Amino acid sequence: MVRINQHFLKLHNYFLFTEIAQRAERFLQKHPDVTLFKLGIGDTTEPLPQSVITGLKRGVEKLSNKKTYVGYGDERGEIALRKGFVSWYQEHGVSLDADEIFISDGAKTDLANIPSLFHQRCIIAVQDPVYPMYVDSNVIYGRTGKYKNGRYKKVVYMPCVKENNFVPSLPKTRVDLIYLCMPNNPTGSIMTKKQLAEFVAYAKQHKAIIIFDTAYAAFVQDPKLPRSIYEIPGAKQCAIEINSFSKSAGFTGVRMGWTVVPKDLRVEDAIPGEVNALWKRRQATMFNGVSHITQEGALGLLTKQGQKECHDITQYYLENARLIRATLTQLGFEVFGGENAPYLWVETPKGLSSWEFFDLLLEKAHIVVTPGVGFGPHGEGYVRFSSFGHRETIQEAVKSLQKASLLQKI
């Protein structure tokens, strides 16, 4: 008799962004003439850079020509693209080998699949608040207990609160897999090299692995702050880094990311190079590689012109963040983030819960945000504003905030 994977049943009974969409839809049904300003989900809005368009067209042309047509490609990604990333990392002071870089269809996919390399009994540690998928994927793998009072048993939560500038402290107990997202989603915080070095030292001491999500690294403005964990000496022995072009180049719908699995990576029961080999074997079994067309588009982003275009896109969204932050601050709200990340973490006023403030913003300002509690227990009392949006949308949303006079209505 076939039985289902019982671990799926432990998942929290609602998906955060589905609940947000349903509340917004119910509001529109009652108020069909209202325009909503959707500053919740972090989806990009600006067109693809010209260097990408040129590359995508080149990829289509290659596939349309008998002489240049190719079928299945290397599941790790085309060697020209992987070598391009080697040079890209070198410009940031990081030395990698092309065989340590794996091209994927997006960071989310690899973040969900990487834990499959490690033993089911591994103890995971996550920032709190944090992107929900880190925890959910490990629930499915059977690494957690049941969900209760906003937490899963067997998961170590590292509080990120105002008092520690939303930067986690080292776990007080021994853990095996440590998830770090820097710049952080949802708080917009970022660790210094010194703070990150403490996690690298911890991981090396306890033979733990850091799964480092750098999907927002392109938004870092301060040159003293790290964009890659491999800027920290010794990190290749204990860290897997996962990145994406989704937010820096508008690839949310195109789909492409990359994962770095160093050959120096060390775990308790494997020799150096073995985790890299296992990931290669996993990809060969379960993945046929990213579209040739997409990879041609991505190659354009690794040129000087492509990097300039990426920079222009990130600056566009950061200017949106500046507008939102300035308005919220002027109106008396306490705001964090938005300087090295596209997200703003806003404390709810006068003791309102995250969902109560969500409803207030929706009803009075017609703005959709993301309730902080959806990212974990320590997200309660906050909401996340996203700066992804057309400039005119952001400007109208800011005017709506000013007109709503929310603090006077609580």
FILUMVO-583930 format. One line per 4 residues: number of its first residue (from 1); their letters; for each residue y, z, x of N, C-alpha, C. Coordinates in steps of 0.02 Angstrom, whole numbers, m for minus. Layout:
REM residues N
NUM> A> Y:Z:X:Y:Z:X:Y:Z:X; ... $
REM end
This chain:
REM residues 410
1> MVRI> m60:0:42:0:0:0:62:0:44; 109:m44:30:171:m49:68:219:7:47; 249:37:97:300:89:83:365:71:119; 419:93:91:484:79:121:497:126:180 $
5> NQHF> 546:107:221:569:151:274:609:208:241; 580:267:239:610:323:204:678:344:233; 690:326:296:753:346:327:814:313:293; 803:254:262:857:222:225:882:267:169 $
9> LKLH> 837:305:141:855:348:84:899:406:104; 904:420:169:947:474:192:1020:452:199; 1032:387:196:1101:363:202:1143:390:145; 1205:406:162:1253:430:112:1255:380:55 $
13> NYFL> 1262:404:m6:1253:362:m65:1310:314:m79; 1361:312:m37:1412:260:m47:1436:235:21; 1454:171:22:1483:142:82:1559:146:75; 1592:173:124:1663:189:121:1705:131:95 $
17> FTEI> 1697:73:124:1742:18:107:1725:m13:39; 1664:m4:17:1647:m25:m51:1683:20:m102; 1685:85:m89:1719:131:m133:1794:116:m135; 1823:100:m78:1894:82:m77:1907:20:m119 $
21> AQRA> 1865:m31:m111:1873:m93:m149:1867:m81:m224; 1820:m38:m243:1810:m24:m314:1870:12:m344; 1898:59:m308:1957:96:m333:2017:49:m340; 2025:5:m291:2080:m43:m294:2071:m91:m353 $
25> ERFL> 2009:m112:m365:1996:m158:m420:2008:m125:m487; 1989:m62:m494:2001:m27:m557:2077:m20:m570; 2114:m8:m516:2187:m3:m523:2217:m69:m546; 2193:m124:m518:2219:m190:m536:2201:m209:m607 $
29> QKHP> 2144:m186:m631:2126:m200:m700:2174:m167:m749; 2199:m108:m730:2248:m73:m772:2319:m100:m762; 2332:m127:m703:2399:m151:m686:2394:m222:m656; 2377:m271:m697:2364:m339:m671:2424:m373:m639 $
33> DVTL> 2484:m349:m654:2544:m382:m627:2567:m353:m560; 2531:m302:m536:2551:m269:m474:2521:m306:m413; 2560:m310:m360:2536:m337:m296:2517:m278:m251; 2455:m279:m228:2432:m226:m183:2442:m246:m111 $
37> FKLG> 2461:m198:m70:2468:m208:2:2407:m176:35; 2362:m217:59:2298:m192:84:2303:m177:159; 2316:m113:173:2321:m89:242:2263:m42:258; 2205:m57:228:2147:m14:238:2098:m44:288 $
41> IGDT> 2060:m93:266:2009:m123:309:2042:m161:367; 2014:m154:426:2044:m185:485:2022:m257:495; 2043:m300:449:2026:m371:455:2088:m410:476; 2078:m456:522:2133:m493:550:2158:m546:500 $
45> TEPL> 2220:m567:510:2252:m613:463:2283:m675:496; 2295:m672:561:2331:m727:594:2283:m782:617; 2306:m844:619:2262:m901:637:2233:m894:707; 2178:m929:718:2147:m930:784:2195:m960:836 $
49> PQSV> 2193:m936:898:2235:m965:950:2218:m1039:962; 2266:m1076:986:2256:m1148:997:2201:m1161:1049; 2195:m1117:1099:2143:m1127:1149:2073:m1122:1118; 2066:m1081:1067:2003:m1075:1031:1990:m1138:990 $
53> ITGL> 2041:m1161:954:2034:m1221:913:2013:m1281:956; 2045:m1287:1014:2027:m1341:1060:1955:m1336:1081; 1933:m1275:1098:1864:m1264:1118:1814:m1277:1063; 1830:m1255:1002:1785:m1266:945:1776:m1341:932 $
57> KRGV> 1831:m1378:935:1827:m1450:926:1786:m1483:981; 1794:m1458:1042:1754:m1485:1097:1680:m1472:1085; 1665:m1412:1059:1595:m1396:1045:1565:m1440:991; 1605:m1456:940:1581:m1500:887:1569:m1570:915 $
61> EKLS> 1616:m1594:956:1608:m1660:986:1545:m1665:1028; 1531:m1613:1066:1471:m1613:1107:1408:m1619:1065; 1407:m1584:1009:1348:m1586:966:1342:m1651:927; 1397:m1688:922:1397:m1751:885:1379:m1811:929 $
65> NKKT> 1371:m1798:994:1358:m1852:1041:1287:m1846:1068; 1250:m1900:1066:1180:m1900:1088:1173:m1877:1160; 1221:m1894:1202:1217:m1878:1273:1230:m1804:1288; 1269:m1773:1246:1289:m1703:1259:1259:m1653:1209 $
69> YVGY> 1221:m1678:1161:1191:m1633:1112:1142:m1585:1145; 1142:m1523:1122:1093:m1473:1144:1068:m1436:1083; 1007:m1410:1088:977:m1372:1034:982:m1298:1048; 925:m1265:1052:925:m1193:1068:958:m1182:1135 $
73> GDER> 995:m1127:1140:1026:m1109:1203:996:m1045:1231; 1025:m1021:1284:1003:m958:1315:1023:m901:1268; 974:m860:1248:989:m806:1201:1038:m755:1231; 1046:m755:1297:1095:m710:1329:1165:m737:1325 $
77> GEIA> 1171:m802:1308:1236:m835:1309:1238:m888:1364; 1278:m938:1355:1282:m992:1404:1309:m965:1470; 1281:m989:1524:1296:m962:1590:1370:m971:1607; 1401:m1026:1585:1472:m1037:1600:1514:m982:1569 $
81> LRKG> 1497:m961:1509:1534:m909:1475:1522:m841:1508; 1461:m827:1526:1446:m763:1558:1480:m759:1627; 1481:m814:1663:1517:m814:1727:1592:m807:1716; 1616:m835:1660:1686:m827:1643:1703:m754:1633 $
85> FVSW> 1658:m717:1601:1670:m646:1591:1666:m607:1657; 1624:m629:1704:1621:m598:1770:1690:m602:1802; 1721:m661:1800:1788:m670:1829:1839:m629:1790; 1833:m626:1725:1879:m588:1682:1877:m514:1700 $
89> YQEH> 1817:m487:1711:1810:m417:1730:1837:m405:1801; 1827:m454:1845:1853:m447:1914:1928:m440:1914; 1962:m475:1868:2035:m469:1863:2056:m399:1843; 2010:m362:1811:2023:m294:1791:1992:m243:1840 $
93> GVSL> 1972:m268:1899:1946:m224:1950:1874:m202:1941; 1836:m238:1900:1766:m220:1886:1721:m276:1910; 1670:m258:1949:1623:m306:1976:1558:m305:1936; 1540:m362:1906:1478:m368:1868:1442:m432:1887 $
97> DADE> 1378:m434:1869:1337:m493:1879:1328:m528:1812; 1323:m594:1812:1316:m632:1750:1254:m610:1711; 1202:m588:1745:1141:m566:1711:1149:m498:1677; 1206:m466:1688:1219:m401:1655:1260:m409:1591 $
101> IFIS> 1279:m471:1576:1321:m485:1517:1281:m524:1466; 1283:m501:1404:1245:m532:1350:1294:m550:1294; 1296:m613:1275:1340:m636:1222:1306:m624:1155; 1344:m598:1107:1316:m581:1042:1358:m610:986 $
105> DGAK> 1336:m600:924:1375:m623:867:1423:m570:842; 1441:m523:885:1490:m472:867:1469:m404:891; 1519:m361:903:1505:m294:929:1463:m253:880; 1477:m259:816:1442:m218:767:1366:m227:771 $
109> TDLA> 1344:m289:780:1273:m303:784:1241:m267:842; 1271:m272:900:1242:m241:960:1248:m165:958; 1302:m140:931:1309:m67:924:1253:m39:880; 1232:m78:831:1177:m56:787:1109:m64:820 $
113> NIPS> 1102:m114:863:1037:m130:891:1021:m97:959; 1072:m82:998:1061:m52:1064:1019:12:1061; 1030:56:1011:990:118:1010:915:106:1003; 895:46:983:823:32:977:787:33:1044 $
117> LFHQ> 826:30:1099:796:32:1166:771:102:1184; 795:152:1149:783:221:1171:738:259:1122; 708:311:1148:658:350:1110:688:377:1045; 645:380:995:667:402:929:693:473:930 $
121> RCII> 669:514:976:690:584:977:754:596:1015; 785:544:1040:849:552:1075:900:585:1029; 938:632:1056:990:665:1019:1055:627:1029; 1089:611:974:1151:573:980:1211:619:970 $
125> AVQD> 1266:600:1003:1330:635:995:1382:583:977; 1423:599:927:1475:552:905:1541:589:898; 1594:551:907:1660:579:892:1666:592:817; 1705:640:799:1717:655:729:1792:666:719 $
129> PVYP> 1827:618:686:1802:562:647:1780:502:690; 1740:458:659:1713:402:696:1694:345:648; 1688:286:675:1664:228:638:1595:244:610; 1584:240:544:1523:265:513:1459:232:538 $
133> MYVD> 1462:169:560:1402:133:577:1363:165:634; 1397:198:681:1361:230:736:1309:278:710; 1329:318:662:1284:367:634:1233:334:588; 1256:289:545:1211:258:496:1153:222:529 $
137> SNVI> 1166:187:584:1112:150:617:1060:199:645; 1082:256:669:1034:305:695:998:342:640; 1029:347:581:993:372:523:933:328:509; 945:262:509:892:214:495:837:217:547 $
141> YGRT> 856:230:611:806:235:664:767:300:661; 788:346:618:751:409:610:771:464:657; 831:460:686:852:510:735:889:569:703; 900:567:639:940:620:608:900:656:554 $
145> GKYK> 927:713:534:900:747:476:937:723:414; 935:763:362:966:744:299:1042:754:300; 1076:720:255:1148:725:249:1166:784:205; 1210:827:231:1230:886:193:1300:908:215 $
149> NGRY> 1343:917:165:1412:941:178:1449:897:228; 1440:832:221:1477:785:263:1447:772:332; 1389:801:345:1358:793:412:1284:778:405; 1258:746:457:1186:737:462:1158:789:511 $
153> KKVV> 1105:820:493:1072:866:538:1045:828:598; 1042:862:654:1018:836:718:1069:792:754; 1127:781:723:1180:743:756:1231:793:784; 1252:782:846:1304:823:877:1371:790:864 $
157> YMPC> 1414:824:828:1481:799:813:1532:828:862; 1571:784:893:1622:806:941:1690:802:906; 1718:859:886:1780:858:847:1839:826:883; 1874:782:848:1935:751:874:1991:770:825 $
161> VKEN> 2030:819:845:2080:847:801:2149:846:835; 2199:865:796:2267:863:821:2275:906:884; 2240:962:885:2246:1010:941:2220:982:1007; 2174:934:1005:2150:904:1068:2172:831:1074 $
165> NFVP> 2225:813:1037:2252:745:1038:2200:693:1018; 2153:715:976:2101:671:948:2056:641:1003; 2050:678:1058:2005:658:1113:1948:709:1116; 1886:687:1115:1830:735:1111:1821:774:1176 $
169> SLPK> 1794:834:1168:1773:874:1225:1700:859:1238; 1676:877:1297:1606:867:1314:1561:905:1266; 1503:878:1250:1456:915:1208:1437:981:1241; 1430:1033:1200:1413:1099:1226:1338:1106:1236 $
173> TRVD> 1300:1061:1206:1227:1060:1216:1207:993:1247; 1146:989:1270:1122:928:1301:1110:874:1248; 1138:815:1260:1127:758:1215:1104:699:1257; 1080:647:1223:1051:590:1258:1093:526:1251 $
177> LIYL> 1118:512:1192:1158:453:1180:1227:475:1155; 1279:455:1191:1347:475:1174:1387:413:1153; 1411:413:1092:1453:358:1068:1526:375:1078; 1560:330:1114:1632:336:1124:1665:270:1103 $
181> CMPN> 1719:274:1065:1757:216:1045:1828:225:1070; 1848:184:1119:1914:190:1149:1945:122:1161; 2006:110:1135:2045:152:1090:2006:166:1026; 2020:224:998:1976:249:945:1992:220:876 $
185> NPTG> 1940:204:842:1943:189:771:1910:247:735; 1948:289:698:2010:271:663:2075:301:690; 2072:347:739:2131:387:755:2183:352:798; 2163:297:832:2209:262:877:2218:297:944 $
189> SIMT> 2181:351:956:2188:387:1019:2150:351:1075; 2165:370:1137:2130:341:1194:2124:393:1249; 2068:392:1284:2056:439:1338:2088:415:1402; 2109:462:1444:2132:445:1510:2072:433:1555 $
193> KKQL> 2085:406:1614:2030:396:1661:1998:462:1682; 2039:513:1687:2013:579:1706:1967:606:1651; 1987:600:1588:1946:624:1533:1881:584:1528; 1886:519:1538:1827:477:1535:1779:492:1593 $
197> AEFV> 1808:508:1651:1767:525:1709:1725:588:1697; 1751:634:1656:1714:694:1640:1651:677:1599; 1657:628:1555:1599:607:1516:1548:570:1561; 1573:530:1607:1528:496:1654:1490:547:1696 $
201> AYAK> 1525:597:1720:1492:650:1760:1439:687:1718; 1456:702:1656:1408:735:1611:1346:692:1601; 1357:627:1587:1301:582:1574:1256:576:1635; 1285:571:1694:1245:566:1754:1205:630:1766 $
205> QHKA> 1237:687:1754:1203:751:1765:1144:760:1718; 1152:739:1655:1101:751:1605:1058:689:1591; 1067:636:1631:1031:574:1623:1039:547:1551; 1100:551:1527:1118:526:1461:1148:456:1467 $
209> IIIF> 1153:422:1411:1183:356:1409:1245:357:1364; 1300:330:1389:1361:322:1350:1361:252:1320; 1367:247:1255:1376:182:1222:1450:176:1207; 1483:133:1245:1556:131:1247:1581:70:1209 $
213> DTAY> 1613:82:1152:1639:30:1109:1712:17:1128; 1725:m43:1155:1793:m60:1178:1822:m118:1138; 1805:m122:1074:1827:m178:1033:1903:m183:1028; 1939:m128:1043:2012:m127:1037:2046:m122:1105 $
217> AAFV> 2010:m135:1158:2037:m126:1226:2098:m171:1238; 2100:m229:1208:2155:m276:1220:2222:m248:1195; 2220:m196:1154:2282:m168:1127:2312:m115:1173; 2277:m96:1226:2302:m45:1271:2363:m71:1308 $
221> QDPK> 2418:m35:1304:2482:m56:1334:2495:m22:1401; 2472:39:1407:2485:79:1467:2436:59:1523; 2461:31:1578:2416:8:1632:2377:65:1665; 2398:127:1654:2363:184:1683:2301:203:1643 $
225> LPRS> 2296:178:1582:2240:194:1539:2183:144:1548; 2121:165:1542:2065:120:1554:2053:71:1497; 2033:11:1516:2012:m39:1466:1937:m49:1468; 1906:m26:1521:1833:m31:1528:1808:34:1558 $
229> IYEI> 1751:57:1536:1723:118:1564:1702:107:1636; 1692:44:1655:1670:30:1724:1728:36:1774; 1787:51:1751:1841:70:1796:1829:139:1825; 1783:176:1795:1766:244:1818:1708:239:1867 $
233> PGAK> 1715:265:1928:1660:262:1977:1596:295:1948; 1540:260:1958:1476:287:1935:1457:269:1865; 1502:237:1827:1489:223:1757:1432:173:1747; 1421:129:1796:1367:80:1788:1299:114:1785 $
237> QCAI> 1294:174:1810:1230:210:1809:1216:243:1741; 1266:246:1697:1256:285:1636:1289:256:1574; 1317:195:1577:1355:170:1519:1338:98:1502; 1334:86:1438:1330:19:1409:1396:5:1373 $
241> EINS> 1427:m51:1389:1492:m67:1359:1485:m125:1311; 1516:m119:1252:1512:m170:1200:1583:m189:1179; 1597:m254:1178:1664:m277:1163:1661:m337:1116; 1719:m361:1096:1722:m413:1045:1789:m449:1048 $
245> FSKS> 1789:m512:1024:1851:m549:1015:1876:m545:943; 1844:m504:901:1862:m502:830:1935:m484:819; 1958:m431:852:2025:m406:838:2078:m435:885; 2058:m454:945:2107:m480:993:2118:m555:987 $
249> AGFT> 2073:m590:953:2079:m663:948:2061:m689:879; 2054:m644:830:2041:m667:762:1971:m692:749; 1922:m666:786:1853:m690:779:1813:m652:726; 1847:m617:680:1810:m579:630:1764:m624:589 $
253> GVRM> 1785:m686:577:1743:m732:540:1706:m781:584; 1731:m793:644:1698:m839:691:1635:m805:720; 1640:m742:736:1587:m698:761:1568:m711:834; 1591:m668:878:1567:m668:947:1589:m605:982 $
257> GWTV> 1543:m574:1017:1558:m516:1058:1515:m518:1120; 1517:m466:1159:1474:m464:1219:1457:m392:1235; 1400:m385:1267:1375:m319:1287:1357:m319:1361; 1377:m267:1395:1362:m261:1466:1309:m207:1475 $
261> VPKD> 1252:m227:1503:1197:m180:1518:1186:m184:1593; 1216:m138:1631:1211:m142:1705:1140:m133:1730; 1124:m166:1784:1058:m158:1814:1051:m90:1848; 1108:m58:1862:1106:9:1893:1094:64:1842 $
265> LRVE> 1093:47:1778:1084:97:1726:1020:137:1736; 1026:202:1730:969:246:1744:954:291:1685; 891:293:1666:867:340:1616:807:377:1645; 786:428:1610:738:475:1638:671:443:1657 $
269> DAIP> 647:397:1615:580:370:1626:580:295:1642; 635:271:1671:639:200:1687:674:190:1754; 654:139:1790:684:125:1855:748:85:1843; 794:84:1892:855:43:1885:837:m29:1870 $
273> GEVN> 871:m59:1823:858:m127:1803:813:m134:1743; 776:m81:1727:727:m87:1673:760:m91:1604; 814:m53:1592:847:m56:1528:878:m126:1518; 906:m154:1570:933:m222:1568:877:m271:1549 $
277> ALWK> 819:m263:1580:763:m308:1566:737:m299:1495; 737:m238:1471:714:m225:1402:761:m256:1351; 827:m252:1364:874:m282:1317:867:m358:1318; 856:m386:1378:844:m458:1383:782:m477:1343 $
281> RRQA> 730:m438:1349:668:m451:1311:679:m444:1236; 718:m394:1216:733:m384:1145:770:m444:1117; 820:m468:1154:859:m525:1130:817:m588:1126; 773:m597:1174:730:m656:1174:684:m656:1113 $
285> TMFN> 664:m597:1091:619:m590:1034:656:m597:968; 716:m568:962:748:m561:897:814:m598:889; 834:m637:938:900:m668:935:896:m737:967; 924:m787:935:923:m854:963:989:m875:994 $
289> GVSH> 1034:m827:1002:1096:m842:1035:1152:m860:987; 1213:m858:1013:1273:m874:975:1282:m949:973; 1310:m974:919:1324:m1046:911:1357:m1076:973; 1334:m1135:995:1365:m1169:1051:1439:m1182:1037 $
293> ITQE> 1455:m1197:975:1524:m1212:956:1568:m1150:966; 1543:m1093:944:1580:m1030:952:1592:m1015:1026; 1540:m1025:1066:1547:m1009:1138:1597:m1055:1172; 1601:m1117:1150:1652:m1162:1177:1721:m1137:1160 $
297> GALG> 1728:m1112:1099:1793:m1083:1079:1811:m1023:1121; 1761:m981:1134:1773:m920:1173:1792:m936:1245; 1764:m989:1273:1781:m1008:1342:1856:m1018:1350; 1888:m1045:1298:1960:m1056:1302:1999:m992:1309 $
301> LLTK> 1972:m937:1282:2007:m873:1285:2006:m842:1354; 1962:m866:1398:1957:m838:1465:2002:m874:1515; 2038:m925:1491:2087:m958:1533:2152:m918:1532; 2198:m933:1577:2262:m900:1578:2300:m910:1512 $
305> QGQK> 2297:m972:1486:2330:m986:1423:2297:m948:1366; 2231:m945:1367:2196:m908:1315:2212:m834:1317; 2216:m806:1376:2234:m735:1382:2305:m722:1357; 2350:m769:1371:2419:m762:1345:2419:m763:1269 $
309> ECHD> 2379:m807:1240:2376:m812:1167:2347:m748:1137; 2296:m720:1169:2269:m656:1147:2321:m601:1150; 2358:m601:1205:2412:m551:1213:2463:m557:1157; 2481:m619:1141:2530:m630:1088:2505:m603:1021 $
313> ITQY> 2441:m612:1008:2412:m588:945:2413:m512:942; 2392:m480:996:2391:m406:996:2462:m379:990; 2510:m412:1021:2580:m389:1016:2606:m396:944; 2584:m448:911:2604:m459:841:2581:m400:798 $
317> YLEN> 2517:m381:805:2491:m326:765:2521:m259:786; 2534:m251:850:2565:m189:873:2637:m182:847; 2672:m238:840:2738:m235:810:2733:m215:736; 2681:m240:702:2668:m216:634:2659:m141:633 $
321> ARLI> 2620:m116:681:2607:m44:685:2672:m6:697; 2715:m34:739:2779:m1:753:2821:5:689; 2822:m48:649:2860:m47:587:2833:7:539; 2767:10:533:2737:59:488:2750:129:514 $
325> RATL> 2740:139:579:2748:205:609:2821:230:601; 2869:185:615:2939:204:611:2958:225:540; 2932:188:491:2948:204:421:2916:270:400; 2853:280:415:2819:342:396:2851:402:430 $
329> TQLG> 2870:395:492:2902:450:528:2970:466:497; 3007:414:482:3073:423:450:3067:458:383; 3012:445:348:3001:475:282:2973:546:286; 2959:569:347:2938:638:355:2864:650:365 $
333> FEVF> 2825:597:374:2754:604:384:2738:613:458; 2683:648:473:2661:656:542:2612:600:557; 2629:560:608:2592:499:622:2566:499:694; 2503:477:702:2473:472:768:2446:401:777 $
337> GGEN> 2435:380:839:2408:314:852:2461:260:844; 2437:197:842:2482:140:832:2519:117:893; 2505:147:951:2540:128:1013:2495:90:1061; 2433:112:1066:2383:77:1107:2324:54:1064 $
341> APYL> 2335:51:1000:2283:32:952:2316:7:888; 2281:m34:849:2311:m62:788:2308:m15:728; 2284:46:737:2277:93:682:2325:152:689; 2348:176:631:2390:236:629:2353:289:589 $
345> WVET> 2352:349:616:2316:405:587:2369:453:559; 2372:458:493:2427:492:459:2402:554:424; 2433:610:439:2414:673:408:2438:674:335; 2394:694:290:2413:696:220:2463:754:209 $
349> PKGL> 2511:744:165:2563:795:155:2541:850:107; 2567:910:118:2562:965:71:2491:981:49; 2445:974:96:2376:995:82:2335:949:40; 2359:889:27:2320:842:m12:2257:821:26 $
353> SSWE> 2202:809:m10:2142:783:21:2153:710:38; 2108:682:78:2114:611:97:2113:566:36; 2067:578:m10:2062:536:m69:2121:547:m117; 2147:608:m121:2205:620:m163:2266:581:m137 $
357> FFDL> 2275:581:m72:2332:544:m44:2320:468:m50; 2257:447:m43:2240:377:m55:2262:355:m125; 2244:396:m175:2262:379:m244:2337:379:m254; 2373:426:m222:2445:429:m228:2478:367:m199 $
361> LLEK> 2456:347:m140:2483:286:m109:2469:225:m152; 2409:223:m180:2390:166:m222:2434:163:m285; 2442:220:m317:2477:221:m381:2553:214:m374; 2582:246:m324:2655:248:m319:2684:195:m272 $
365> AHIV> 2647:179:m219:2673:129:m171:2633:64:m172; 2578:63:m208:2535:4:m213:2507:m16:m145; 2493:34:m104:2466:24:m37:2395:51:m34; 2350:10:m7:2280:30:1:2269:50:74 $
369> VTPG> 2247:111:87:2232:135:154:2159:155:156; 2138:188:209:2069:212:215:2070:288:219; 2037:323:173:2034:396:176:1999:420:239; 2030:465:275:2002:489:338:1934:522:332 $
373> VGFG> 1921:555:275:1858:591:267:1799:543:269; 1811:479:255:1757:430:259:1732:419:329; 1770:442:379:1750:435:449:1716:498:476; 1710:549:435:1679:611:458:1717:671:434 $
377> PHGE> 1686:731:438:1716:792:412:1786:806:440; 1796:794:505:1862:808:535:1914:754:518; 1894:705:479:1942:656:455:1976:678:391; 1951:732:361:1983:758:300:2054:779:315 $
381> GYVR> 2099:763:268:2169:779:278:2208:725:313; 2177:666:322:2211:609:354:2193:545:317; 2234:494:326:2217:426:305:2232:379:363; 2197:322:363:2208:272:415:2246:213:387 $
385> FSSF> 2302:196:419:2338:135:404:2318:82:455; 2305:22:431:2290:m34:476:2352:m77:483; 2365:m101:543:2423:m144:555:2404:m218:551; 2341:m232:534:2322:m302:526:2350:m329:461 $
389> GHRE> 2390:m381:466:2421:m410:407:2476:m458:427; 2494:m502:381:2551:m546:394:2615:m504:398; 2661:m523:440:2722:m485:450:2759:m474:384; 2763:m526:343:2799:m518:279:2764:m468:233 $
393> TIQE> 2697:m464:237:2660:m414:198:2677:m344:221; 2679:m336:287:2695:m270:316:2766:m250:296; 2811:m297:300:2881:m282:283:2888:m262:210; 2852:m296:166:2854:m278:95:2821:m211:82 $
397> AVKS> 2766:m197:119:2733:m132:112:2778:m75:134; 2815:m87:188:2862:m36:213:2916:m23:161; 2942:m76:130:2993:m67:77:2964:m28:19; 2902:m42:2:2870:m7:m53:2862:67:m38 $
401> LQKA> 2846:83:26:2841:153:47:2908:188:40; 2960:155:62:3027:185:59:3049:196:m14; 3032:149:m56:3053:153:m126:3013:207:m164; 2951:218:m143:2907:264:m180:2928:336:m175 $
405> SLLQ> 2961:356:m121:2983:426:m111:2925:474:m124; 2872:464:m89:2809:501:m103:2817:576:m96; 2852:599:m46:2856:670:m34:2892:707:m91; 2935:671:m126:2971:701:m182:2928:704:m245 $
409> KI> 2871:668:m243:2829:664:m303:2766:707:m298; 2762:747:m246:2703:791:m238:2720:861:m261 $
REM end
